């Protein structure tokens, strides 16, 4: 049993690399599968156009003369 990665032999290193590659592939596959969209995968930018300028005023202040 190897308690350190430095003292591990070649087969142990190979096992670690294989497990890491399989785990990375599974995580990437789940990420691609989790994408939802009914537009067939195409991405478009939605443009929001500004309307006419509007001025808001508030005159709740009491006028003292």
RAQUIWO-V346721 format. One record per residue. RES is the residue in one small letter. PHI is phi in degrees with one decimal (NA if undefined). D_LAST is the distance of its C-alpha to the last C-alpha in whole Angstrom. Layout:
BEGIN
res=[RES | RES]
phi=[PHI | PHI]
d_last=[D_LAST | D_LAST]
END
This chain:
BEGIN
res=[x | x | x | x | x | x | x | x | x | x | x | x | x | x | x | x | x | x | x | x | x | x | x | x | x | x | x | x | x | x | x | x | x | x | x | x | x | x | x | x | x | x | x | x | x | x | x | x | x | x | x | x | x | x | x | x | x | x | x | x | x | x | x | x | x]
phi=[NA | -97.7 | -96.7 | -138.3 | -70.2 | -71.6 | -95.9 | -73.6 | -86.7 | -63.2 | -67.4 | -66.2 | -61.6 | -63.4 | -62.3 | -64.8 | -64.3 | -64.8 | -63.2 | -66.4 | -66.5 | -65.2 | -64.0 | -64.1 | -65.7 | -64.8 | -65.5 | -65.3 | -63.4 | -65.2 | -65.2 | -68.6 | -71.8 | -78.5 | -66.7 | -114.4 | 176.3 | -99.8 | -93.6 | 78.2 | 93.8 | -81.7 | -114.6 | -126.9 | -84.7 | -96.8 | -100.7 | -109.5 | -93.9 | -76.2 | -87.9 | -70.2 | -64.1 | -129.2 | -112.4 | -106.8 | -128.0 | -142.9 | -121.5 | -83.8 | -72.7 | -85.5 | -88.8 | -107.9 | -115.6]
d_last=[93 | 91 | 88 | 86 | 86 | 87 | 91 | 91 | 93 | 93 | 93 | 90 | 88 | 89 | 88 | 85 | 84 | 85 | 83 | 80 | 81 | 81 | 78 | 76 | 77 | 77 | 73 | 73 | 74 | 72 | 69 | 70 | 71 | 67 | 66 | 65 | 64 | 65 | 64 | 68 | 67 | 65 | 62 | 59 | 56 | 53 | 50 | 47 | 45 | 41 | 39 | 37 | 34 | 31 | 27 | 25 | 22 | 19 | 16 | 16 | 13 | 10 | 7 | 4 | 0]
END
